[in-house]
Amino acid sequence: MPRSLNDLDRWVTAATWPRTTCPQCKTGTVGYATSQSQMDSVSKASLAAAHRNEGPFEELSGTFTGTLICDDTNCMRELAMAGDWGYHYDFDDYDGRGQPQLVDTYRLRYANPALPLLAVPERTPQTVQDEIVGASNVLFVSPSAAGNRLRRATEELMNAQRVNKSRVDRKTGKRVPATLHARIEMFGLKQPDIAHTLLAVKWIGNEASHSQEMTVADVVLCARVLNAALIALYDRSDAELKQLVKLINRRKGLGRR
């Protein structure tokens, strides 16, 4: 089973890299395949000093590039990735003398194609899907920017649902631009349950818009809430199954006789 993207919002090793949904086939999972690291200038100087003095060196840091690969044999898609690298002590792994081991550790910042935040229903409007993909692209670089993209996805959803972009001001009687909150409330006149869900997306997205730092976990939660609304609007699988059950019952079987 694919792991949550939350599990990549930390330092991991090649052995502990969490497998997440493949953005290509959506059925397989992608995991660590290869990497190359590049030390930063401070680490290079520390390592050079240790070699001159024939002494130990401190933990090292820098950047890395590498690849992820899908485990579905019909896909095998390779993804480019990049991020932060460290040569850190692993206090869960000890050598024969009882000392923690130094191991290569990685923190993902970028993957291409982006690791998907969620799998949306096929009928989801393309403009909404584009914003969700945009959020996936920047998730590990800037979670706040990703949260803002999900808020914009909600705006696009209101556009797709033909909710008015303006409202009548009660004081002046003139039409003024409607806020996202007001548009969701308008939508709620017909779809109150879904509107209630979308308001939660808006509140989370507001934090990104108001310069509050978001975490990857915040964005993943926001995406899950948004997906609940998209499923309610665009996933017709339950309705199609109910229709099929109704047809079978009417025919008293599959109707093949």
Number of C-alpha atoms within 10 A of each C-alpha: 9 13 13 16 21 16 16 19 16 10 17 19 17 15 9 12 19 19 22 22 23 27 21 19 14 16 15 22 23 27 21 19 14 13 16 11 19 15 18 14 11 12 19 15 12 15 19 13 14 14 12 8 10 9 9 11 14 13 14 19 22 18 18 21 19 17 19 22 20 26 17 15 8 9 15 17 20 19 22 16 20 20 18 19 26 25 19 19 18 15 10 7 12 13 9 7 6 8 12 15 16 18 16 18 22 27 20 20 19 20 21 14 17 21 21 21 24 19 14 20 17 13 13 17 18 13 15 23 20 14 21 26 21 19 28 28 22 19 29 25 15 16 22 27 24 31 34 24 26 29 29 20 25 25 23 19 22 20 16 14 12 11 17 15 16 14 16 12 12 8 6 8 9 10 12 12 13 17 13 18 15 16 21 26 18 18 20 16 10 10 14 14 12 19 20 15 17 29 19 14 25 25 14 22 26 16 17 24 17 10 10 11 14 19 19 21 16 19 29 21 17 23 24 15 17 25 21 15 20 23 17 13 15 14 17 14 11 9 10 11 11 12 12 13 13 12 14 13 11 11 11 9 11 11 9 5 4
